[in-house]
Amino acid sequence: MSFCFSPPRPVKYLHYLSVKYVRGCVVWAGLLQNWHPQSGYEIWQLNAERELYKRRWFEWWDNFDIDCLITPPNATPVVPHRGMHNACSSCGYTFMFNLLDYTAGVLPVTHVEKTRDQLPGGFSLKSLNGIAQGAYELYDANAMHGLPVGVQVIGRRLEEENVLAIMKRIEEAMGDNTFPLLDID
């Protein structure tokens, strides 16, 4: 993704326009639109937006009295080394909770099964937006057979102990079906 920061700003703007209007990927273009160094004033504005967003999440969490959220940590299982080059923008499951400064932990709960986890017969990358294409271009249930699939446990800010306790409860509930961890010497 660092290549998006290095060209001059007019070139980046042309790239944004081509992604939005030629490739027709509005979602990816929206990410590219503001990938440039920000002024101090722009950073202050973004920080103010972030704080409002954090406040709305805090209020939502209070209204529903939730102990934790359980989400996928990523759109796909583990990808090959350097495989996130085109897929890092699909990490919204983790980016959002970092932005909110929430506590999160990830634990493996199952694994990829090559027969069960095949993509549907008529699946086409071209039908997806650019972010989803990046996430799914490396997905191969045969090659990923046996790799871990995890869940992310999210708690409120400064609730690390609660998140760890919930993760332990998940492991206990799974009993003997836990994903075997690597034995490191």
N, C-alpha and C positions, 0 to 999 in steps of 0.2 A: 504494500500500500504506500510505501514511502515515495514511490515514483510519482504519485499524485501531488506531492508537495514541491518537487524540484523544478518543474517547468515554470517559465514566466507566467504571470497571472492572465494575460490575454490568451495564451495557449491553453491554460486550464479552463478558461471560460469557453473557448471553442470546443474543448473536449466535453464539457458539461452539456453544451448545446447539441453536440452530435449524439451523446448518450440519450438525451431527452427526446430529441425530435427525429433523429435518423434511426437509432436502435429502438426508440419507443419505450425506454425503461425509466419511467418517472421516479420510481423508488430509488434506484441507483443514482440517478441524476440529482435527486434531493440530497443525497449524501455528499456528492462531489461539489455541489454548489458552494459550500462554505469551507472547502479544504484549502485554506490559505492562512498565513500568519494573521492573527487578530490584533487589533490595536488594544491599548489598555481600556479604552472606553467600551469596545466591543466585548472584551472579556468581562467587564463589570456587568454589562447587560445580560450576557449569557449566565453569569453567576446568579443574578437576580432571578432569571427564568428558572434555573435549577432549584433555587431555594423555594420558589412557589410550587414547583413540581414536587419537591420533597414534602412540603406542607400538605399538599393534596393527598399524597400517599399516606402520610401520618394520620390525617383525618379519616381516610378510608379504613385504614387498619384499626383505628379506634372504634369506628362505627360498627364494624363486623366482629370485633373481639376475636381475632384469629391468632392462633399460636405460631403458625408458620405457613409458608407456601411451599409446595413441592412442584418443581418444574423440571423440564429437561435442561441440562446444562448447555447443550449444543443441538443443532439441527440434525446432526449425523453422529454415528459412533466415531471412534478414533480414525483419523486420516493419516496417510503416509507422511513422513518427514517433509516439511515445507509444503504440505498439502493445503495449508490454510491461506496460501497466497491469494486465491480467488474466493475463499470461503469465510474470511475473517469478518466480513460485514454481516454474516448470518449469526454472529455470536450475541445477538441482542438479548438472549436469555441471561447472559452474564453482564454485559455492558450496563444494562438498565439498573441492576442492583448495585453495581459499583458506583454509578452516578448518584443513587439514592443513599449511598454509604451504609447499606444494609449488610448484615452478617450472612454469609452463605458458606455452605460446605457441599461437596459432591462425593457421592459414594456409588460404586458399581452395584447394580441390582440384578442384572441379567447379562446375556451375551447375544451377539448376532448369530442367528441360526439361518444358514444359507437357503433352506427351503421355505421357511416361514417368512423371512424378511426380504424376499425379492420385491422389486418395484412392480406395480401392476403392468399387465401386458401392453396396454396402449400408452404407457408413460412416455412423455416427450419433454426433453429439456427446453425445447423452443417455446413450449406453452407457458413456461415460468418466467417471472421477472428476473432481472440480472442477479439479484442477491440470492434467490433460490437456485438459480443455475449454478452459481459458484459453490453453493452448499452441496448440490447433488451431482456435480460433474465427476466427483471421485467416488461416489457411492457405488459399491459393488458387493452385494451380499456374499458372493462366493469368495472374493478376496478377503473380506472382513469377517468371515466365519470364525466364531470363537472370541472375537474382540469384545471388551466390556461395553455395556450400555449403562449409563449412570442416571441418577436423579440428583437434582440440586435442591437442598433444603435451605430456605431463606427465612431468616428471622429479622427482627427489628435491629436498629442500630444498637451496638454494644450488648447484644444478647448472644455472645459466642457460646456460653455455657448451655443455654437452652437449645441452640442449634445442634451442638454436640450430643446432648441428651436425646434429642429427637432422632438423630442419625443412629445412635446406639439402639433406640427402640425399633427402628426400621430393621437393623441388622438382626436383632433378637426375634422380631416377627417373621423374618425370612427363615429362621432356623437353619437347617442344613442346606438350604437352597442359596446360600450366599455365594457370591462370585469368588472363586479362589484367588487370593492375592499372590503376588510373585514372592517366591522364597529367595531372599537376597542373603548371600553369605557375608 
